[in-house]
């Protein structure tokens, strides 16, 4: 949860509204940061 809050930021709000879309965005950001 802390990781998502730090990495996603405002996108965590989208996780509640639009789970699928938000998860895709979060995973993309995490993937970019790991590269």
mmCIF file of the N, C-alpha and C atoms, coordinates in Angstrom:
data_MODEL
# 
_entry.id   MODEL 
# 
loop_
_atom_site.group_PDB 
_atom_site.id 
_atom_site.type_symbol 
_atom_site.label_atom_id 
_atom_site.label_alt_id 
_atom_site.label_comp_id 
_atom_site.label_asym_id 
_atom_site.label_entity_id 
_atom_site.label_seq_id 
_atom_site.pdbx_PDB_ins_code 
_atom_site.Cartn_x 
_atom_site.Cartn_y 
_atom_site.Cartn_z 
_atom_site.occupancy 
_atom_site.B_iso_or_equiv 
_atom_site.pdbx_formal_charge 
_atom_site.auth_seq_id 
_atom_site.auth_comp_id 
_atom_site.auth_asym_id 
_atom_site.auth_atom_id 
_atom_site.pdbx_PDB_model_num 
ATOM 1   N N  . UNK A 1 1  ? 0.840   -1.206 0.000   1.00 0.00 ? 1  UNK A N  1 
ATOM 2   C CA . UNK A 1 1  ? 0.000   0.000  0.000   1.00 0.00 ? 1  UNK A CA 1 
ATOM 3   C C  . UNK A 1 1  ? 0.870   1.248  0.000   1.00 0.00 ? 1  UNK A C  1 
ATOM 4   N N  . UNK A 1 2  ? 1.902   1.241  0.832   1.00 0.00 ? 2  UNK A N  1 
ATOM 5   C CA . UNK A 1 2  ? 2.783   2.405  0.898   1.00 0.00 ? 2  UNK A CA 1 
ATOM 6   C C  . UNK A 1 2  ? 3.496   2.610  -0.424  1.00 0.00 ? 2  UNK A C  1 
ATOM 7   N N  . UNK A 1 3  ? 3.896   1.498  -1.051  1.00 0.00 ? 3  UNK A N  1 
ATOM 8   C CA . UNK A 1 3  ? 4.593   1.579  -2.331  1.00 0.00 ? 3  UNK A CA 1 
ATOM 9   C C  . UNK A 1 3  ? 3.690   2.201  -3.381  1.00 0.00 ? 3  UNK A C  1 
ATOM 10  N N  . UNK A 1 4  ? 2.452   1.717  -3.445  1.00 0.00 ? 4  UNK A N  1 
ATOM 11  C CA . UNK A 1 4  ? 1.499   2.243  -4.426  1.00 0.00 ? 4  UNK A CA 1 
ATOM 12  C C  . UNK A 1 4  ? 1.233   3.716  -4.160  1.00 0.00 ? 4  UNK A C  1 
ATOM 13  N N  . UNK A 1 5  ? 1.084   4.084  -2.888  1.00 0.00 ? 5  UNK A N  1 
ATOM 14  C CA . UNK A 1 5  ? 0.814   5.474  -2.542  1.00 0.00 ? 5  UNK A CA 1 
ATOM 15  C C  . UNK A 1 5  ? 1.962   6.377  -2.940  1.00 0.00 ? 5  UNK A C  1 
ATOM 16  N N  . UNK A 1 6  ? 3.189   5.889  -2.782  1.00 0.00 ? 6  UNK A N  1 
ATOM 17  C CA . UNK A 1 6  ? 4.361   6.690  -3.112  1.00 0.00 ? 6  UNK A CA 1 
ATOM 18  C C  . UNK A 1 6  ? 4.576   6.778  -4.615  1.00 0.00 ? 6  UNK A C  1 
ATOM 19  N N  . UNK A 1 7  ? 4.451   5.650  -5.284  1.00 0.00 ? 7  UNK A N  1 
ATOM 20  C CA . UNK A 1 7  ? 4.708   5.598  -6.724  1.00 0.00 ? 7  UNK A CA 1 
ATOM 21  C C  . UNK A 1 7  ? 3.569   6.196  -7.532  1.00 0.00 ? 7  UNK A C  1 
ATOM 22  N N  . UNK A 1 8  ? 2.345   5.805  -7.193  1.00 0.00 ? 8  UNK A N  1 
ATOM 23  C CA . UNK A 1 8  ? 1.184   6.221  -7.975  1.00 0.00 ? 8  UNK A CA 1 
ATOM 24  C C  . UNK A 1 8  ? 0.733   7.632  -7.626  1.00 0.00 ? 8  UNK A C  1 
ATOM 25  N N  . UNK A 1 9  ? 0.835   7.988  -6.345  1.00 0.00 ? 9  UNK A N  1 
ATOM 26  C CA . UNK A 1 9  ? 0.395   9.316  -5.945  1.00 0.00 ? 9  UNK A CA 1 
ATOM 27  C C  . UNK A 1 9  ? -1.110  9.458  -6.058  1.00 0.00 ? 9  UNK A C  1 
ATOM 28  N N  . UNK A 1 10 ? -1.554  10.397 -6.888  1.00 0.00 ? 10 UNK A N  1 
ATOM 29  C CA . UNK A 1 10 ? -2.991  10.641 -7.041  1.00 0.00 ? 10 UNK A CA 1 
ATOM 30  C C  . UNK A 1 10 ? -3.706  9.460  -7.683  1.00 0.00 ? 10 UNK A C  1 
ATOM 31  N N  . UNK A 1 11 ? -2.967  8.600  -8.359  1.00 0.00 ? 11 UNK A N  1 
ATOM 32  C CA . UNK A 1 11 ? -3.591  7.459  -9.039  1.00 0.00 ? 11 UNK A CA 1 
ATOM 33  C C  . UNK A 1 11 ? -4.224  6.481  -8.049  1.00 0.00 ? 11 UNK A C  1 
ATOM 34  N N  . UNK A 1 12 ? -3.810  6.558  -6.791  1.00 0.00 ? 12 UNK A N  1 
ATOM 35  C CA . UNK A 1 12 ? -4.395  5.666  -5.790  1.00 0.00 ? 12 UNK A CA 1 
ATOM 36  C C  . UNK A 1 12 ? -5.889  5.927  -5.663  1.00 0.00 ? 12 UNK A C  1 
ATOM 37  N N  . UNK A 1 13 ? -6.291  7.178  -5.917  1.00 0.00 ? 13 UNK A N  1 
ATOM 38  C CA . UNK A 1 13 ? -7.718  7.526  -5.873  1.00 0.00 ? 13 UNK A CA 1 
ATOM 39  C C  . UNK A 1 13 ? -8.442  6.810  -7.003  1.00 0.00 ? 13 UNK A C  1 
ATOM 40  N N  . UNK A 1 14 ? -7.784  6.709  -8.149  1.00 0.00 ? 14 UNK A N  1 
ATOM 41  C CA . UNK A 1 14 ? -8.386  6.044  -9.302  1.00 0.00 ? 14 UNK A CA 1 
ATOM 42  C C  . UNK A 1 14 ? -8.578  4.559  -9.033  1.00 0.00 ? 14 UNK A C  1 
ATOM 43  N N  . UNK A 1 15 ? -7.741  3.999  -8.162  1.00 0.00 ? 15 UNK A N  1 
ATOM 44  C CA . UNK A 1 15 ? -7.865  2.573  -7.839  1.00 0.00 ? 15 UNK A CA 1 
ATOM 45  C C  . UNK A 1 15 ? -9.242  2.277  -7.261  1.00 0.00 ? 15 UNK A C  1 
ATOM 46  N N  . UNK A 1 16 ? -9.792  3.265  -6.559  1.00 0.00 ? 16 UNK A N  1 
ATOM 47  C CA . UNK A 1 16 ? -11.111 3.083  -5.955  1.00 0.00 ? 16 UNK A CA 1 
ATOM 48  C C  . UNK A 1 16 ? -12.203 3.279  -6.999  1.00 0.00 ? 16 UNK A C  1 
ATOM 49  N N  . UNK A 1 17 ? -11.982 4.238  -7.903  1.00 0.00 ? 17 UNK A N  1 
ATOM 50  C CA . UNK A 1 17 ? -12.995 4.563  -8.909  1.00 0.00 ? 17 UNK A CA 1 
ATOM 51  C C  . UNK A 1 17 ? -12.948 3.602  -10.094 1.00 0.00 ? 17 UNK A C  1 
ATOM 52  N N  . UNK A 1 18 ? -11.765 3.479  -10.697 1.00 0.00 ? 18 UNK A N  1 
ATOM 53  C CA . UNK A 1 18 ? -11.622 2.608  -11.863 1.00 0.00 ? 18 UNK A CA 1 
ATOM 54  C C  . UNK A 1 18 ? -10.454 1.648  -11.649 1.00 0.00 ? 18 UNK A C  1 
ATOM 55  N N  . UNK A 1 19 ? -10.721 0.540  -10.960 1.00 0.00 ? 19 UNK A N  1 
ATOM 56  C CA . UNK A 1 19 ? -9.685  -0.439 -10.597 1.00 0.00 ? 19 UNK A CA 1 
ATOM 57  C C  . UNK A 1 19 ? -8.808  -0.875 -11.764 1.00 0.00 ? 19 UNK A C  1 
ATOM 58  N N  . UNK A 1 20 ? -9.412  -1.371 -12.830 1.00 0.00 ? 20 UNK A N  1 
ATOM 59  C CA . UNK A 1 20 ? -8.636  -1.930 -13.942 1.00 0.00 ? 20 UNK A CA 1 
ATOM 60  C C  . UNK A 1 20 ? -7.731  -0.891 -14.583 1.00 0.00 ? 20 UNK A C  1 
ATOM 61  N N  . UNK A 1 21 ? -8.283  0.255  -14.921 1.00 0.00 ? 21 UNK A N  1 
ATOM 62  C CA . UNK A 1 21 ? -7.495  1.299  -15.582 1.00 0.00 ? 21 UNK A CA 1 
ATOM 63  C C  . UNK A 1 21 ? -6.375  1.786  -14.678 1.00 0.00 ? 21 UNK A C  1 
ATOM 64  N N  . UNK A 1 22 ? -6.693  1.987  -13.404 1.00 0.00 ? 22 UNK A N  1 
ATOM 65  C CA . UNK A 1 22 ? -5.710  2.489  -12.452 1.00 0.00 ? 22 UNK A CA 1 
ATOM 66  C C  . UNK A 1 22 ? -4.580  1.488  -12.259 1.00 0.00 ? 22 UNK A C  1 
ATOM 67  N N  . UNK A 1 23 ? -4.933  0.215  -12.136 1.00 0.00 ? 23 UNK A N  1 
ATOM 68  C CA . UNK A 1 23 ? -3.915  -0.825 -11.950 1.00 0.00 ? 23 UNK A CA 1 
ATOM 69  C C  . UNK A 1 23 ? -2.966  -0.848 -13.135 1.00 0.00 ? 23 UNK A C  1 
ATOM 70  N N  . UNK A 1 24 ? -3.512  -0.722 -14.339 1.00 0.00 ? 24 UNK A N  1 
ATOM 71  C CA . UNK A 1 24 ? -2.669  -0.710 -15.539 1.00 0.00 ? 24 UNK A CA 1 
ATOM 72  C C  . UNK A 1 24 ? -1.697  0.456  -15.486 1.00 0.00 ? 24 UNK A C  1 
ATOM 73  N N  . UNK A 1 25 ? -2.169  1.622  -15.089 1.00 0.00 ? 25 UNK A N  1 
ATOM 74  C CA . UNK A 1 25 ? -1.322  2.810  -15.018 1.00 0.00 ? 25 UNK A CA 1 
ATOM 75  C C  . UNK A 1 25 ? -0.244  2.638  -13.964 1.00 0.00 ? 25 UNK A C  1 
ATOM 76  N N  . UNK A 1 26 ? -0.636  2.110  -12.813 1.00 0.00 ? 26 UNK A N  1 
ATOM 77  C CA . UNK A 1 26 ? 0.325   1.914  -11.723 1.00 0.00 ? 26 UNK A CA 1 
ATOM 78  C C  . UNK A 1 26 ? 1.404   0.925  -12.125 1.00 0.00 ? 26 UNK A C  1 
ATOM 79  N N  . UNK A 1 27 ? 0.999   -0.173 -12.737 1.00 0.00 ? 27 UNK A N  1 
ATOM 80  C CA . UNK A 1 27 ? 1.962   -1.185 -13.157 1.00 0.00 ? 27 UNK A CA 1 
ATOM 81  C C  . UNK A 1 27 ? 2.923   -0.631 -14.196 1.00 0.00 ? 27 UNK A C  1 
ATOM 82  N N  . UNK A 1 28 ? 2.413   0.227  -15.076 1.00 0.00 ? 28 UNK A N  1 
ATOM 83  C CA . UNK A 1 28 ? 3.269   0.840  -16.090 1.00 0.00 ? 28 UNK A CA 1 
ATOM 84  C C  . UNK A 1 28 ? 4.303   1.741  -15.435 1.00 0.00 ? 28 UNK A C  1 
ATOM 85  N N  . UNK A 1 29 ? 3.896   2.533  -14.456 1.00 0.00 ? 29 UNK A N  1 
ATOM 86  C CA . UNK A 1 29 ? 4.815   3.444  -13.771 1.00 0.00 ? 29 UNK A CA 1 
ATOM 87  C C  . UNK A 1 29 ? 5.876   2.670  -13.011 1.00 0.00 ? 29 UNK A C  1 
ATOM 88  N N  . UNK A 1 30 ? 5.449   1.613  -12.313 1.00 0.00 ? 30 UNK A N  1 
ATOM 89  C CA . UNK A 1 30 ? 6.403   0.790  -11.555 1.00 0.00 ? 30 UNK A CA 1 
ATOM 90  C C  . UNK A 1 30 ? 7.400   0.142  -12.514 1.00 0.00 ? 30 UNK A C  1 
ATOM 91  N N  . UNK A 1 31 ? 6.891   -0.330 -13.652 1.00 0.00 ? 31 UNK A N  1 
ATOM 92  C CA . UNK A 1 31 ? 7.746   -0.977 -14.641 1.00 0.00 ? 31 UNK A CA 1 
ATOM 93  C C  . UNK A 1 31 ? 8.771   0.011  -15.178 1.00 0.00 ? 31 UNK A C  1 
ATOM 94  N N  . UNK A 1 32 ? 8.349   1.261  -15.391 1.00 0.00 ? 32 UNK A N  1 
ATOM 95  C CA . UNK A 1 32 ? 9.265   2.288  -15.900 1.00 0.00 ? 32 UNK A CA 1 
ATOM 96  C C  . UNK A 1 32 ? 10.336  2.611  -14.866 1.00 0.00 ? 32 UNK A C  1 
ATOM 97  N N  . UNK A 1 33 ? 9.930   2.685  -13.596 1.00 0.00 ? 33 UNK A N  1 
ATOM 98  C CA . UNK A 1 33 ? 10.870  3.044  -12.535 1.00 0.00 ? 33 UNK A CA 1 
ATOM 99  C C  . UNK A 1 33 ? 11.885  1.933  -12.284 1.00 0.00 ? 33 UNK A C  1 
ATOM 100 N N  . UNK A 1 34 ? 11.494  0.694  -12.546 1.00 0.00 ? 34 UNK A N  1 
ATOM 101 C CA . UNK A 1 34 ? 12.403  -0.434 -12.329 1.00 0.00 ? 34 UNK A CA 1 
ATOM 102 C C  . UNK A 1 34 ? 13.443  -0.551 -13.444 1.00 0.00 ? 34 UNK A C  1 
ATOM 103 N N  . UNK A 1 35 ? 13.195  0.116  -14.553 1.00 0.00 ? 35 UNK A N  1 
ATOM 104 C CA . UNK A 1 35 ? 14.133  0.010  -15.673 1.00 0.00 ? 35 UNK A CA 1 
ATOM 105 C C  . UNK A 1 35 ? 15.304  0.957  -15.498 1.00 0.00 ? 35 UNK A C  1 
# 
